[in-house]
Amino acid sequence: DEKTMEVAQMVLCGSINKEIASRINSKDGVQGAVGLSGLDANIIQAVQKDVRFGLVGEPTKVNSEFIKKLVDMKIVPVIAPVGSNMNVPCGSLNINADTAAGAVAEALQADHFLLLTDIVGVLDKNKVLIPIISVGDNNQGVEELKND
């Protein structure tokens, strides 16, 4: 609901996002980091995934040009996973962080995509860890997992 989204946005776009940017900025050799959300400059545009899940979105478009400009200036963009709701003026949607990061990586045509997480990783249908997922050789297995 709207109240939950407001709290999620405050936490994700505010305290957590700024803390991560601050930690990056404290490192030697870093030009700078800036805390943003998918709402800023329409970095991540999204549509509501399913009304049963509330204000949860699925990315539909990423403003890769804006991100590239920051990177060209040696600025590390720290992007909170809150996107612009394309179906509601001035609306926002909470996006799964892994999904948002994947959409950004895809839009930037990233050579590598590394997720740092507190879970073991992606498990196959037998609950065995998949150590490396490559675009070409494991898509079928990932699709099978989605359908389970």
C-alpha positions as CSV (number, residue, x, y, z in Angstrom):
1,D,0.0,0.0,0.0
2,E,1.0,3.7,-0.2
3,K,2.2,3.9,3.5
4,T,4.4,0.8,3.1
5,M,5.9,2.2,-0.1
6,E,6.6,5.5,1.6
7,V,8.5,3.8,4.4
8,A,10.3,1.5,1.9
9,Q,11.3,4.5,-0.2
10,M,12.6,6.4,2.9
11,V,14.7,3.5,3.9
12,L,16.0,2.4,0.5
13,C,16.5,5.8,-1.0
14,G,17.5,7.5,2.2
15,S,19.5,5.9,5.0
16,I,20.7,2.8,3.3
17,N,21.5,4.4,-0.1
18,K,23.4,7.3,1.5
19,E,25.3,5.0,3.9
20,I,26.6,2.9,0.9
21,A,27.6,6.0,-1.0
22,S,29.3,7.4,2.0
23,R,31.3,4.2,2.6
24,I,32.4,4.2,-1.1
25,N,33.4,7.9,-0.8
26,S,35.6,7.1,2.2
27,K,37.9,4.8,0.2
28,D,41.2,6.1,-1.2
29,G,41.3,6.4,-5.0
30,V,37.6,6.8,-5.4
31,Q,36.6,10.0,-7.3
32,G,33.1,10.0,-5.7
33,A,29.9,8.1,-5.3
34,V,26.4,9.5,-5.4
35,G,23.3,8.0,-3.8
36,L,20.4,7.9,-6.2
37,S,17.2,6.0,-6.7
38,G,15.5,4.7,-9.9
39,L,13.2,7.7,-9.6
40,D,16.0,10.2,-10.2
41,A,16.2,11.1,-13.9
42,N,13.9,8.2,-14.5
43,I,16.9,5.9,-14.1
44,I,14.6,2.9,-13.7
45,Q,11.1,2.9,-15.2
46,A,8.8,0.1,-14.1
47,V,5.3,-1.2,-14.2
48,Q,3.4,-2.9,-11.4
49,K,4.2,-6.6,-11.4
50,D,1.0,-7.9,-10.0
51,V,-1.7,-6.1,-8.0
52,R,-1.7,-8.9,-5.5
53,F,1.9,-8.0,-4.5
54,G,1.1,-4.3,-3.9
55,L,3.4,-1.6,-5.2
56,V,6.1,-4.0,-6.5
57,G,7.5,-3.3,-9.9
58,E,9.2,-4.9,-12.8
59,P,11.8,-2.7,-14.7
60,T,10.8,-1.8,-18.3
61,K,13.4,0.8,-19.2
62,V,16.7,2.0,-17.8
63,N,18.1,5.5,-18.5
64,S,21.6,4.1,-19.3
65,E,22.7,7.4,-20.9
66,F,22.4,9.1,-17.5
67,I,24.3,6.4,-15.7
68,K,27.0,6.4,-18.4
69,K,27.5,10.2,-18.0
70,L,28.1,9.6,-14.2
71,V,30.5,6.8,-14.9
72,D,32.3,8.9,-17.5
73,M,32.9,11.5,-14.8
74,K,34.3,8.8,-12.6
75,I,31.3,8.9,-10.3
76,V,30.0,5.7,-8.8
77,P,26.2,5.6,-9.0
78,V,24.6,3.9,-6.0
79,I,21.0,3.2,-7.2
80,A,18.3,2.3,-4.8
81,P,15.8,-0.2,-6.3
82,V,12.8,2.1,-6.4
83,G,11.5,2.9,-9.9
84,S,9.1,5.3,-11.5
85,N,5.7,3.8,-11.9
86,M,5.0,4.4,-15.6
87,N,1.2,3.9,-15.1
88,V,0.8,6.4,-12.3
89,P,2.0,10.0,-12.6
90,C,4.6,10.7,-9.8
91,G,4.2,7.1,-8.6
92,S,6.9,4.8,-7.4
93,L,7.3,1.1,-7.2
94,N,9.6,-1.1,-5.1
95,I,11.7,-3.4,-7.3
96,N,13.6,-6.5,-6.1
97,A,17.2,-5.3,-5.8
98,D,18.7,-8.2,-7.8
99,T,16.1,-7.5,-10.6
100,A,16.9,-3.8,-10.6
101,A,20.6,-4.4,-10.7
102,G,20.2,-7.0,-13.5
103,A,18.1,-4.5,-15.6
104,V,20.8,-1.8,-15.1
105,A,23.6,-4.3,-16.0
106,E,21.7,-5.3,-19.1
107,A,21.0,-1.7,-20.2
108,L,24.7,-0.9,-19.8
109,Q,25.6,-4.1,-21.7
110,A,27.9,-5.0,-18.8
111,D,30.6,-7.6,-19.4
112,H,30.2,-8.9,-15.8
113,F,27.4,-8.9,-13.3
114,L,28.3,-9.7,-9.7
115,L,25.8,-9.9,-6.9
116,L,26.8,-9.5,-3.3
117,T,24.2,-11.1,-1.1
118,D,23.7,-12.8,2.2
119,I,22.3,-16.0,0.7
120,V,24.1,-19.0,-0.6
121,G,23.2,-18.2,-4.2
122,V,21.1,-19.7,-7.0
123,L,20.2,-23.3,-6.4
124,D,19.1,-25.7,-9.1
125,K,15.9,-27.8,-8.8
126,N,17.9,-30.3,-6.7
127,K,18.9,-27.5,-4.3
128,V,22.5,-27.7,-5.4
129,L,24.4,-24.4,-5.8
130,I,25.0,-23.1,-9.3
131,P,28.5,-21.6,-8.9
132,I,28.5,-19.6,-12.2
133,I,25.7,-18.7,-14.5
134,S,26.6,-17.8,-18.0
135,V,24.2,-16.1,-20.4
136,G,24.6,-18.8,-23.1
137,D,24.7,-22.1,-21.2
138,N,22.4,-21.8,-18.2
139,N,19.3,-19.9,-19.4
140,Q,17.3,-23.1,-19.7
141,G,18.0,-24.0,-16.1
142,V,17.2,-20.6,-14.9
143,E,13.9,-20.7,-16.8
144,E,13.1,-24.1,-15.2
145,L,13.7,-22.5,-11.8
146,K,11.3,-19.7,-12.6
147,N,8.6,-22.1,-13.4
148,D,9.0,-24.3,-10.2
